[in-house]
Amino acid sequence: MPRKISAQELIASIGTERFPLVVANLVAAVLVKLAPRLAAYVAPGGTLLAGGIIGPRAPEVLGAMEAQGLRQTALRDDGEWVSLRLELPR
């Protein structure tokens, strides 16, 4: 049976490496809480795709991401769910 790992173990295993693409399909409250950590994993010039956002909560998520230096480059809204494409400037 696979061993479950904690969020702390997962974060520790990634270390401080930065990536050109980070994908996070999480509910808005979790995206807001993790915004600093998610942004820290995006390389300069890289992209964060954030999904799983209920429409009315999108401004809150966008604000949290912008506070970390990310800028919105696209938004997709299907009428219920929103996805954001954000980039970290070089």
N, C-alpha and C positions, 0 to 999 in steps of 0.2 A: 504494500500500500504506500502511495506517495506520502512523503512527510510534509505537513503544513508548515509554512514559515510565517513569521510575523511581519508586519509592515516595516518594523525597525530592521529586521534581518534583510529584507528585500532592499531597502534603502542603503544599508551598509554594503551590500554586495555590489551595488552600482557605483558607489564611491562618489567621486567628484567629476567623473567623465561627463562631457557635454555631447549632445547628439544633433545632427542636422534635422531630425524629425522626431517629435515626441507626440504620442497619441494618448488622449485621456477621455474615455467614454464613461463619465461619472455624473451623478446628480449634482445639481448646482451647489448645494451646501458643501459637498466634498471638494468640488473644484475651487470654490472660494477659499476654503481652509487650506488646500494644498497649493494654492497659487504660487507662493514663494518657492516651494520645492520644485514644482513643475517648471517654472521659469528658470530655475538654476540649472536644469538639465538641457535647456535649449542652447545650442551653440550660436554665437553671433552670426546673423544672417539665416538662422534656422527657423523652423516652423513648428508651432504647437497647434494641433488639431484637437479641439475640445468639443465633445458631443455629450448627449444625454441630458440636455438642458431643456426644461419646460419653458416655453416661450416667455412668460412673464418674468422669469428669473434671469433672462439673458443680460439685461443691463447690469445686474449685480455681478455676474461672472465677468463680463467685459471690464467693469470698473476694477475688479480685483486683479485681473491680468494686466490692465494698463498701468496699475500702480506698481507692477513689477518690471515695467519698461517694455512690455510687449505692445505691439500695435495691431489693430484689426486690419486684415487685408481682404476678408470675405466673411459673409454670413449666409447661412442657408437655413430657411425657415419653411417647414412643411405645413405650417398652421397649428402644429402642436409642439413639435420638437425643434430645437435650434442647435445648429453646429456652428462653431467659430473657427476661422483660420486666423492665426495670429503669428506675427513674425517678430523676432528680436533683431533690431537694427545692428548692423556691423559696427 
